[in-house]
Amino acid sequence: MSVLAGVLTMAAVGAGCAKDGPHRAGNPPARDPAVPADVQREFDTRAAEVAEAWKTSGIAENWHHGFVPLSTLTLLPDGDGTDATKLALAQGWFQLRAPLLLPPPPGTVTFADGTTIKVPLQTVEAAYRQIATEPPAGCGATPAPVVPTPLPTTPDAVPPDSAGPSDGGGSSGSTGTVPCKLLTITNLTLGTDHLLTSRGMATVPVWQFHVPGLDKPVERVAVDPSAITPPPGIDSPGADLPGIVGGQSIQSVDGTALTFRVVLGHCDVDVHALVYEDADVVVVGATKTTPKHICDDMAVIQPLDVTLGSPLGARVVLDVSTGNPLSVTNLP
């Protein structure tokens, strides 16, 4: 049993004795009248357990020090609207045709509260190796070879046993064929971009790989891996919450506006966002009803919007089922 799993068990005992509802930061979010009262109570009880476990596990102390990214380290542009470019970006089919830059000096990460830390930066060659993969034979030739690839004909569809999107994006859907395209990087620059971290939104140094025809460069966080602390992995199987599904990832954060994703069955209905918040954490999940009639086993990723009582800031977003912190991931 993990530290957090053990604390969750202890927190459940304490939560069962609580008489008051959850304490929230700022103005509490409005209750959705479509959520049954018993389901709301079950969510609030479990969310309070998860919040208490996070605060007492020792993980929270480390959360507020160092550089803990909660977003993919490769930041991709939208592309040019073609499936071939979208596929090339997702797969990392690049060729480097730009002069390499000198090894960079140390960089600075600036957090939302104005505090800064100095961090070593990796070379642009190392960053390129992290965004680029070996393309299929003949990729980039004219005429381009055609590759069978799962295309996002239904962008939110995922296999039922999927663990969610990877660092590179990825997608699932109907299998089709797309011309293989090789994206040529013609210029390299060192810039900055915004990234969600355990200490809120931060301005971080990024290597920028410029591809003609794209409105924005492909970016890779330039902080050396030695200075990056990964989000804590929590060994928890998750709670069995009938009628409630946990959060899968964060799609976006903007002040009090939070969009998170849940994985649902293709035929699930009565889906409503659930959120609990206090001064330190936000816990999310959603209601769902699974019909008893026969349905296909395709799973879908659905984004849900909530308005928090106060800006997210440096608070952690936790999954109500496992107690795990959620990260920002990109879907095509």
Contacts in CASP RR format, 6 or more apart in sequence:
PFRMAT RR
TARGET T0000
AUTHOR 0000-0000-0000
METHOD contacts of the structure
MODEL  1
MSVLAGVLTMAAVGAGCAKDGPHRAGNPPARDPAVPADVQREFDTRAAEV
AEAWKTSGIAENWHHGFVPLSTLTLLPDGDGTDATKLALAQGWFQLRAPL
LLPPPPGTVTFADGTTIKVPLQTVEAAYRQIATEPPAGCGATPAPVVPTP
LPTTPDAVPPDSAGPSDGGGSSGSTGTVPCKLLTITNLTLGTDHLLTSRG
MATVPVWQFHVPGLDKPVERVAVDPSAITPPPGIDSPGADLPGIVGGQSI
QSVDGTALTFRVVLGHCDVDVHALVYEDADVVVVGATKTTPKHICDDMAV
IQPLDVTLGSPLGARVVLDVSTGNPLSVTNLP
1 9 0 8 1.000
1 235 0 8 1.000
2 234 0 8 1.000
2 235 0 8 1.000
2 236 0 8 1.000
3 57 0 8 1.000
3 58 0 8 1.000
3 59 0 8 1.000
4 53 0 8 1.000
4 54 0 8 1.000
4 57 0 8 1.000
4 59 0 8 1.000
4 234 0 8 1.000
4 235 0 8 1.000
4 236 0 8 1.000
4 323 0 8 1.000
5 234 0 8 1.000
5 235 0 8 1.000
5 236 0 8 1.000
5 237 0 8 1.000
6 53 0 8 1.000
7 52 0 8 1.000
7 53 0 8 1.000
7 56 0 8 1.000
7 57 0 8 1.000
8 49 0 8 1.000
8 50 0 8 1.000
8 53 0 8 1.000
8 236 0 8 1.000
8 239 0 8 1.000
8 323 0 8 1.000
10 53 0 8 1.000
11 48 0 8 1.000
11 49 0 8 1.000
11 50 0 8 1.000
11 52 0 8 1.000
11 53 0 8 1.000
11 56 0 8 1.000
12 49 0 8 1.000
15 45 0 8 1.000
15 48 0 8 1.000
15 49 0 8 1.000
15 52 0 8 1.000
16 45 0 8 1.000
18 48 0 8 1.000
21 44 0 8 1.000
21 48 0 8 1.000
22 44 0 8 1.000
22 47 0 8 1.000
22 48 0 8 1.000
22 51 0 8 1.000
22 276 0 8 1.000
22 277 0 8 1.000
22 278 0 8 1.000
23 278 0 8 1.000
23 279 0 8 1.000
24 276 0 8 1.000
24 277 0 8 1.000
24 278 0 8 1.000
24 309 0 8 1.000
25 277 0 8 1.000
25 278 0 8 1.000
25 279 0 8 1.000
25 308 0 8 1.000
25 309 0 8 1.000
25 310 0 8 1.000
25 315 0 8 1.000
26 309 0 8 1.000
26 310 0 8 1.000
27 309 0 8 1.000
27 310 0 8 1.000
28 277 0 8 1.000
28 309 0 8 1.000
29 275 0 8 1.000
29 277 0 8 1.000
29 306 0 8 1.000
29 307 0 8 1.000
29 308 0 8 1.000
29 309 0 8 1.000
30 307 0 8 1.000
31 40 0 8 1.000
32 272 0 8 1.000
32 273 0 8 1.000
34 270 0 8 1.000
34 272 0 8 1.000
35 272 0 8 1.000
35 274 0 8 1.000
35 287 0 8 1.000
36 287 0 8 1.000
39 243 0 8 1.000
39 244 0 8 1.000
39 287 0 8 1.000
40 274 0 8 1.000
42 241 0 8 1.000
42 244 0 8 1.000
43 241 0 8 1.000
43 244 0 8 1.000
43 274 0 8 1.000
43 276 0 8 1.000
43 285 0 8 1.000
43 320 0 8 1.000
44 276 0 8 1.000
46 239 0 8 1.000
46 241 0 8 1.000
46 244 0 8 1.000
46 320 0 8 1.000
47 274 0 8 1.000
47 276 0 8 1.000
47 283 0 8 1.000
47 320 0 8 1.000
48 276 0 8 1.000
50 281 0 8 1.000
50 283 0 8 1.000
50 318 0 8 1.000
50 319 0 8 1.000
50 320 0 8 1.000
50 323 0 8 1.000
51 276 0 8 1.000
51 278 0 8 1.000
51 280 0 8 1.000
51 281 0 8 1.000
51 283 0 8 1.000
51 318 0 8 1.000
53 323 0 8 1.000
54 60 0 8 1.000
54 280 0 8 1.000
54 281 0 8 1.000
54 316 0 8 1.000
54 318 0 8 1.000
54 323 0 8 1.000
55 280 0 8 1.000
55 281 0 8 1.000
59 232 0 8 1.000
59 234 0 8 1.000
60 280 0 8 1.000
60 316 0 8 1.000
62 68 0 8 1.000
62 229 0 8 1.000
62 232 0 8 1.000
63 198 0 8 1.000
63 232 0 8 1.000
63 316 0 8 1.000
64 198 0 8 1.000
64 199 0 8 1.000
64 314 0 8 1.000
66 117 0 8 1.000
66 199 0 8 1.000
66 229 0 8 1.000
67 109 0 8 1.000
67 117 0 8 1.000
67 119 0 8 1.000
67 197 0 8 1.000
67 202 0 8 1.000
67 204 0 8 1.000
67 223 0 8 1.000
67 227 0 8 1.000
67 228 0 8 1.000
67 229 0 8 1.000
68 197 0 8 1.000
68 198 0 8 1.000
68 199 0 8 1.000
68 228 0 8 1.000
68 229 0 8 1.000
68 230 0 8 1.000
68 231 0 8 1.000
69 195 0 8 1.000
69 196 0 8 1.000
69 197 0 8 1.000
69 221 0 8 1.000
69 228 0 8 1.000
69 231 0 8 1.000
69 327 0 8 1.000
70 195 0 8 1.000
70 196 0 8 1.000
70 197 0 8 1.000
70 198 0 8 1.000
70 231 0 8 1.000
70 250 0 8 1.000
70 325 0 8 1.000
70 326 0 8 1.000
70 327 0 8 1.000
70 328 0 8 1.000
71 195 0 8 1.000
71 196 0 8 1.000
71 197 0 8 1.000
71 327 0 8 1.000
71 328 0 8 1.000
71 329 0 8 1.000
72 167 0 8 1.000
72 168 0 8 1.000
72 169 0 8 1.000
72 327 0 8 1.000
72 328 0 8 1.000
72 329 0 8 1.000
72 330 0 8 1.000
73 130 0 8 1.000
73 167 0 8 1.000
73 220 0 8 1.000
73 221 0 8 1.000
74 130 0 8 1.000
74 131 0 8 1.000
74 167 0 8 1.000
74 168 0 8 1.000
74 218 0 8 1.000
74 219 0 8 1.000
74 220 0 8 1.000
74 221 0 8 1.000
75 193 0 8 1.000
75 195 0 8 1.000
75 206 0 8 1.000
75 218 0 8 1.000
75 219 0 8 1.000
75 220 0 8 1.000
75 221 0 8 1.000
75 330 0 8 1.000
76 89 0 8 1.000
76 90 0 8 1.000
76 168 0 8 1.000
76 169 0 8 1.000
76 218 0 8 1.000
76 219 0 8 1.000
76 330 0 8 1.000
77 89 0 8 1.000
77 214 0 8 1.000
77 215 0 8 1.000
77 216 0 8 1.000
77 217 0 8 1.000
77 218 0 8 1.000
78 215 0 8 1.000
78 216 0 8 1.000
79 85 0 8 1.000
79 86 0 8 1.000
79 89 0 8 1.000
79 214 0 8 1.000
79 215 0 8 1.000
80 213 0 8 1.000
80 214 0 8 1.000
82 181 0 8 1.000
83 151 0 8 1.000
83 178 0 8 1.000
84 144 0 8 1.000
84 178 0 8 1.000
84 179 0 8 1.000
84 180 0 8 1.000
84 181 0 8 1.000
85 181 0 8 1.000
85 183 0 8 1.000
85 214 0 8 1.000
86 152 0 8 1.000
86 332 0 8 1.000
87 93 0 8 1.000
87 147 0 8 1.000
87 149 0 8 1.000
87 151 0 8 1.000
87 178 0 8 1.000
87 180 0 8 1.000
87 181 0 8 1.000
88 94 0 8 1.000
88 135 0 8 1.000
88 180 0 8 1.000
88 181 0 8 1.000
88 182 0 8 1.000
88 183 0 8 1.000
89 183 0 8 1.000
89 218 0 8 1.000
90 168 0 8 1.000
90 169 0 8 1.000
90 170 0 8 1.000
90 171 0 8 1.000
90 332 0 8 1.000
91 133 0 8 1.000
91 135 0 8 1.000
92 131 0 8 1.000
92 132 0 8 1.000
92 133 0 8 1.000
92 135 0 8 1.000
92 168 0 8 1.000
92 183 0 8 1.000
93 132 0 8 1.000
93 133 0 8 1.000
93 135 0 8 1.000
93 139 0 8 1.000
93 180 0 8 1.000
93 181 0 8 1.000
93 182 0 8 1.000
93 183 0 8 1.000
94 128 0 8 1.000
94 131 0 8 1.000
94 132 0 8 1.000
94 182 0 8 1.000
94 183 0 8 1.000
94 184 0 8 1.000
94 185 0 8 1.000
94 209 0 8 1.000
94 211 0 8 1.000
94 218 0 8 1.000
95 182 0 8 1.000
95 183 0 8 1.000
95 184 0 8 1.000
95 185 0 8 1.000
96 128 0 8 1.000
96 132 0 8 1.000
96 185 0 8 1.000
97 184 0 8 1.000
97 185 0 8 1.000
97 186 0 8 1.000
98 185 0 8 1.000
98 186 0 8 1.000
98 187 0 8 1.000
98 188 0 8 1.000
98 210 0 8 1.000
99 188 0 8 1.000
100 124 0 8 1.000
100 125 0 8 1.000
100 188 0 8 1.000
101 124 0 8 1.000
101 188 0 8 1.000
101 190 0 8 1.000
103 123 0 8 1.000
104 121 0 8 1.000
104 123 0 8 1.000
104 124 0 8 1.000
104 190 0 8 1.000
104 205 0 8 1.000
104 222 0 8 1.000
105 121 0 8 1.000
106 118 0 8 1.000
106 119 0 8 1.000
106 120 0 8 1.000
106 121 0 8 1.000
107 118 0 8 1.000
107 119 0 8 1.000
107 120 0 8 1.000
107 121 0 8 1.000
107 205 0 8 1.000
107 222 0 8 1.000
107 223 0 8 1.000
108 116 0 8 1.000
108 117 0 8 1.000
108 118 0 8 1.000
108 119 0 8 1.000
108 205 0 8 1.000
109 116 0 8 1.000
109 117 0 8 1.000
109 119 0 8 1.000
109 197 0 8 1.000
109 202 0 8 1.000
109 203 0 8 1.000
109 204 0 8 1.000
109 205 0 8 1.000
109 223 0 8 1.000
110 116 0 8 1.000
110 202 0 8 1.000
110 203 0 8 1.000
111 117 0 8 1.000
111 197 0 8 1.000
111 199 0 8 1.000
111 200 0 8 1.000
111 202 0 8 1.000
111 314 0 8 1.000
112 199 0 8 1.000
112 200 0 8 1.000
112 201 0 8 1.000
112 202 0 8 1.000
112 313 0 8 1.000
112 314 0 8 1.000
113 199 0 8 1.000
113 314 0 8 1.000
115 199 0 8 1.000
119 205 0 8 1.000
119 223 0 8 1.000
119 224 0 8 1.000
119 227 0 8 1.000
120 223 0 8 1.000
120 224 0 8 1.000
120 226 0 8 1.000
120 227 0 8 1.000
121 190 0 8 1.000
121 205 0 8 1.000
121 222 0 8 1.000
121 223 0 8 1.000
121 224 0 8 1.000
122 222 0 8 1.000
122 223 0 8 1.000
122 224 0 8 1.000
122 225 0 8 1.000
124 188 0 8 1.000
124 190 0 8 1.000
124 207 0 8 1.000
127 207 0 8 1.000
127 220 0 8 1.000
127 222 0 8 1.000
128 185 0 8 1.000
128 207 0 8 1.000
128 209 0 8 1.000
128 220 0 8 1.000
130 220 0 8 1.000
131 209 0 8 1.000
131 218 0 8 1.000
131 220 0 8 1.000
135 180 0 8 1.000
135 182 0 8 1.000
136 145 0 8 1.000
136 147 0 8 1.000
136 180 0 8 1.000
137 145 0 8 1.000
138 144 0 8 1.000
138 145 0 8 1.000
138 180 0 8 1.000
139 145 0 8 1.000
139 147 0 8 1.000
139 180 0 8 1.000
139 181 0 8 1.000
139 182 0 8 1.000
140 180 0 8 1.000
140 181 0 8 1.000
140 182 0 8 1.000
143 179 0 8 1.000
144 179 0 8 1.000
144 180 0 8 1.000
144 181 0 8 1.000
145 179 0 8 1.000
145 180 0 8 1.000
146 177 0 8 1.000
146 178 0 8 1.000
146 179 0 8 1.000
146 180 0 8 1.000
147 177 0 8 1.000
147 178 0 8 1.000
147 179 0 8 1.000
147 180 0 8 1.000
148 175 0 8 1.000
148 176 0 8 1.000
148 177 0 8 1.000
149 175 0 8 1.000
149 176 0 8 1.000
149 177 0 8 1.000
149 178 0 8 1.000
150 171 0 8 1.000
150 172 0 8 1.000
150 173 0 8 1.000
150 174 0 8 1.000
150 175 0 8 1.000
150 176 0 8 1.000
151 171 0 8 1.000
151 173 0 8 1.000
151 174 0 8 1.000
151 175 0 8 1.000
151 176 0 8 1.000
151 178 0 8 1.000
152 171 0 8 1.000
152 172 0 8 1.000
152 173 0 8 1.000
152 332 0 8 1.000
153 173 0 8 1.000
153 174 0 8 1.000
154 173 0 8 1.000
154 174 0 8 1.000
154 300 0 8 1.000
155 171 0 8 1.000
155 331 0 8 1.000
155 332 0 8 1.000
156 300 0 8 1.000
156 301 0 8 1.000
156 302 0 8 1.000
156 303 0 8 1.000
156 331 0 8 1.000
157 172 0 8 1.000
157 173 0 8 1.000
157 298 0 8 1.000
157 299 0 8 1.000
157 300 0 8 1.000
157 301 0 8 1.000
158 164 0 8 1.000
158 172 0 8 1.000
158 263 0 8 1.000
158 299 0 8 1.000
158 300 0 8 1.000
158 301 0 8 1.000
159 172 0 8 1.000
159 298 0 8 1.000
159 299 0 8 1.000
160 265 0 8 1.000
160 297 0 8 1.000
160 298 0 8 1.000
160 299 0 8 1.000
162 172 0 8 1.000
162 263 0 8 1.000
162 299 0 8 1.000
164 248 0 8 1.000
164 249 0 8 1.000
164 263 0 8 1.000
164 301 0 8 1.000
164 329 0 8 1.000
165 171 0 8 1.000
165 249 0 8 1.000
165 301 0 8 1.000
165 329 0 8 1.000
165 330 0 8 1.000
165 331 0 8 1.000
168 330 0 8 1.000
169 329 0 8 1.000
169 330 0 8 1.000
169 331 0 8 1.000
169 332 0 8 1.000
170 331 0 8 1.000
170 332 0 8 1.000
171 331 0 8 1.000
171 332 0 8 1.000
183 211 0 8 1.000
183 214 0 8 1.000
183 218 0 8 1.000
184 211 0 8 1.000
184 212 0 8 1.000
185 209 0 8 1.000
185 210 0 8 1.000
185 211 0 8 1.000
185 218 0 8 1.000
186 210 0 8 1.000
186 211 0 8 1.000
186 212 0 8 1.000
187 210 0 8 1.000
188 207 0 8 1.000
188 208 0 8 1.000
188 209 0 8 1.000
188 210 0 8 1.000
189 207 0 8 1.000
189 208 0 8 1.000
189 210 0 8 1.000
189 217 0 8 1.000
190 205 0 8 1.000
190 206 0 8 1.000
190 207 0 8 1.000
190 208 0 8 1.000
190 222 0 8 1.000
191 205 0 8 1.000
191 206 0 8 1.000
191 207 0 8 1.000
191 208 0 8 1.000
191 222 0 8 1.000
192 203 0 8 1.000
192 204 0 8 1.000
192 205 0 8 1.000
192 206 0 8 1.000
193 203 0 8 1.000
193 204 0 8 1.000
193 206 0 8 1.000
193 219 0 8 1.000
194 201 0 8 1.000
194 202 0 8 1.000
194 203 0 8 1.000
194 204 0 8 1.000
195 201 0 8 1.000
195 202 0 8 1.000
195 203 0 8 1.000
195 204 0 8 1.000
195 221 0 8 1.000
196 202 0 8 1.000
196 250 0 8 1.000
196 253 0 8 1.000
196 327 0 8 1.000
196 328 0 8 1.000
198 231 0 8 1.000
198 314 0 8 1.000
198 316 0 8 1.000
198 325 0 8 1.000
199 314 0 8 1.000
200 312 0 8 1.000
200 313 0 8 1.000
200 314 0 8 1.000
201 253 0 8 1.000
201 313 0 8 1.000
204 221 0 8 1.000
204 222 0 8 1.000
204 223 0 8 1.000
205 221 0 8 1.000
205 222 0 8 1.000
205 223 0 8 1.000
206 219 0 8 1.000
206 220 0 8 1.000
206 221 0 8 1.000
206 222 0 8 1.000
207 219 0 8 1.000
207 220 0 8 1.000
207 222 0 8 1.000
208 217 0 8 1.000
208 218 0 8 1.000
208 219 0 8 1.000
209 217 0 8 1.000
209 218 0 8 1.000
209 219 0 8 1.000
209 220 0 8 1.000
210 217 0 8 1.000
211 217 0 8 1.000
211 218 0 8 1.000
221 228 0 8 1.000
231 325 0 8 1.000
231 327 0 8 1.000
232 325 0 8 1.000
233 324 0 8 1.000
234 322 0 8 1.000
234 323 0 8 1.000
234 324 0 8 1.000
236 322 0 8 1.000
236 323 0 8 1.000
236 324 0 8 1.000
237 322 0 8 1.000
238 321 0 8 1.000
238 322 0 8 1.000
238 323 0 8 1.000
239 320 0 8 1.000
239 321 0 8 1.000
239 322 0 8 1.000
241 320 0 8 1.000
241 321 0 8 1.000
243 287 0 8 1.000
243 288 0 8 1.000
243 289 0 8 1.000
243 290 0 8 1.000
244 274 0 8 1.000
244 285 0 8 1.000
244 286 0 8 1.000
244 287 0 8 1.000
244 288 0 8 1.000
244 320 0 8 1.000
244 321 0 8 1.000
245 262 0 8 1.000
245 263 0 8 1.000
245 264 0 8 1.000
245 285 0 8 1.000
245 286 0 8 1.000
245 287 0 8 1.000
245 288 0 8 1.000
245 321 0 8 1.000
246 262 0 8 1.000
246 284 0 8 1.000
246 285 0 8 1.000
246 286 0 8 1.000
246 319 0 8 1.000
246 320 0 8 1.000
246 321 0 8 1.000
246 322 0 8 1.000
247 260 0 8 1.000
247 261 0 8 1.000
247 262 0 8 1.000
247 263 0 8 1.000
247 284 0 8 1.000
247 285 0 8 1.000
247 286 0 8 1.000
247 319 0 8 1.000
247 320 0 8 1.000
247 321 0 8 1.000
247 326 0 8 1.000
248 260 0 8 1.000
248 261 0 8 1.000
248 262 0 8 1.000
248 263 0 8 1.000
248 301 0 8 1.000
248 319 0 8 1.000
248 326 0 8 1.000
249 260 0 8 1.000
249 261 0 8 1.000
249 326 0 8 1.000
249 327 0 8 1.000
249 328 0 8 1.000
249 329 0 8 1.000
250 258 0 8 1.000
250 259 0 8 1.000
250 260 0 8 1.000
250 261 0 8 1.000
250 317 0 8 1.000
250 326 0 8 1.000
250 327 0 8 1.000
250 328 0 8 1.000
250 329 0 8 1.000
251 259 0 8 1.000
251 260 0 8 1.000
251 261 0 8 1.000
251 303 0 8 1.000
251 328 0 8 1.000
251 329 0 8 1.000
251 331 0 8 1.000
252 258 0 8 1.000
252 259 0 8 1.000
252 328 0 8 1.000
253 259 0 8 1.000
253 312 0 8 1.000
253 328 0 8 1.000
255 308 0 8 1.000
255 311 0 8 1.000
255 312 0 8 1.000
255 313 0 8 1.000
256 307 0 8 1.000
256 308 0 8 1.000
256 309 0 8 1.000
256 310 0 8 1.000
256 311 0 8 1.000
256 312 0 8 1.000
257 305 0 8 1.000
257 306 0 8 1.000
257 307 0 8 1.000
257 308 0 8 1.000
258 275 0 8 1.000
258 282 0 8 1.000
258 284 0 8 1.000
258 305 0 8 1.000
258 306 0 8 1.000
258 307 0 8 1.000
258 308 0 8 1.000
258 312 0 8 1.000
258 317 0 8 1.000
259 303 0 8 1.000
259 304 0 8 1.000
259 305 0 8 1.000
259 306 0 8 1.000
260 273 0 8 1.000
260 284 0 8 1.000
260 285 0 8 1.000
260 303 0 8 1.000
260 304 0 8 1.000
260 306 0 8 1.000
260 317 0 8 1.000
260 326 0 8 1.000
261 301 0 8 1.000
261 302 0 8 1.000
261 303 0 8 1.000
261 304 0 8 1.000
261 331 0 8 1.000
262 271 0 8 1.000
262 285 0 8 1.000
262 286 0 8 1.000
262 288 0 8 1.000
262 301 0 8 1.000
262 302 0 8 1.000
262 304 0 8 1.000
263 299 0 8 1.000
263 300 0 8 1.000
263 301 0 8 1.000
263 302 0 8 1.000
264 271 0 8 1.000
264 286 0 8 1.000
264 288 0 8 1.000
264 299 0 8 1.000
264 300 0 8 1.000
264 301 0 8 1.000
264 302 0 8 1.000
265 288 0 8 1.000
265 290 0 8 1.000
265 295 0 8 1.000
265 297 0 8 1.000
265 298 0 8 1.000
265 299 0 8 1.000
265 300 0 8 1.000
266 295 0 8 1.000
266 296 0 8 1.000
266 297 0 8 1.000
266 298 0 8 1.000
266 299 0 8 1.000
266 300 0 8 1.000
267 290 0 8 1.000
267 291 0 8 1.000
267 293 0 8 1.000
267 295 0 8 1.000
267 296 0 8 1.000
268 288 0 8 1.000
268 289 0 8 1.000
268 290 0 8 1.000
268 291 0 8 1.000
269 288 0 8 1.000
269 289 0 8 1.000
269 291 0 8 1.000
270 287 0 8 1.000
270 288 0 8 1.000
270 289 0 8 1.000
271 286 0 8 1.000
271 287 0 8 1.000
271 288 0 8 1.000
271 302 0 8 1.000
271 304 0 8 1.000
272 286 0 8 1.000
272 287 0 8 1.000
272 304 0 8 1.000
273 284 0 8 1.000
273 285 0 8 1.000
273 286 0 8 1.000
273 304 0 8 1.000
273 305 0 8 1.000
273 306 0 8 1.000
274 284 0 8 1.000
274 285 0 8 1.000
274 286 0 8 1.000
274 287 0 8 1.000
274 320 0 8 1.000
275 282 0 8 1.000
275 283 0 8 1.000
275 284 0 8 1.000
275 285 0 8 1.000
275 306 0 8 1.000
275 308 0 8 1.000
276 282 0 8 1.000
276 283 0 8 1.000
276 284 0 8 1.000
276 320 0 8 1.000
277 283 0 8 1.000
277 308 0 8 1.000
277 309 0 8 1.000
277 310 0 8 1.000
277 315 0 8 1.000
279 315 0 8 1.000
280 315 0 8 1.000
280 316 0 8 1.000
281 315 0 8 1.000
281 316 0 8 1.000
281 317 0 8 1.000
281 318 0 8 1.000
282 308 0 8 1.000
282 312 0 8 1.000
282 315 0 8 1.000
282 316 0 8 1.000
282 317 0 8 1.000
282 318 0 8 1.000
283 317 0 8 1.000
283 318 0 8 1.000
283 319 0 8 1.000
283 320 0 8 1.000
283 323 0 8 1.000
284 306 0 8 1.000
284 317 0 8 1.000
284 318 0 8 1.000
284 319 0 8 1.000
284 320 0 8 1.000
284 326 0 8 1.000
285 304 0 8 1.000
285 319 0 8 1.000
285 320 0 8 1.000
285 321 0 8 1.000
286 304 0 8 1.000
301 331 0 8 1.000
316 325 0 8 1.000
317 325 0 8 1.000
317 326 0 8 1.000
318 324 0 8 1.000
318 325 0 8 1.000
318 326 0 8 1.000
319 325 0 8 1.000
319 326 0 8 1.000
END
